[in-house]
Amino acid sequence: MEQSTSLKWGARRKIGKSKYVLYYWAIGFGLGLAAALTLFEWSTEKRINASWVFIRILVFPIIGSLIGNVKWTNQERKYAEFQEQKK
């Protein structure tokens, strides 16, 4: 981990794991991807299938949460290693 990445992660980790996963991954990634795919569906088919929107809103935030948990764990490990090297 580089110094700049360490500083960014040090600031970001202050919000805590649950808020990080919720804000950045479940909402940011999951709902963002659901909205983007819904807009893509509308632009290509000129209609929106409500059942697919419902499925996207449920599934993509769950996937985002799983990715966020892995990302948090990985970043915490790298951050701890970087802090050890600084000592």
PyMOL commands that set and color helices and strands:
alter all, ss='L'
color gray80, all
select helices_A, chain A and resi 3-15+17-45+50-86
alter helices_A, ss='H'
color red, helices_A
deselect
rebuild
show_as cartoon
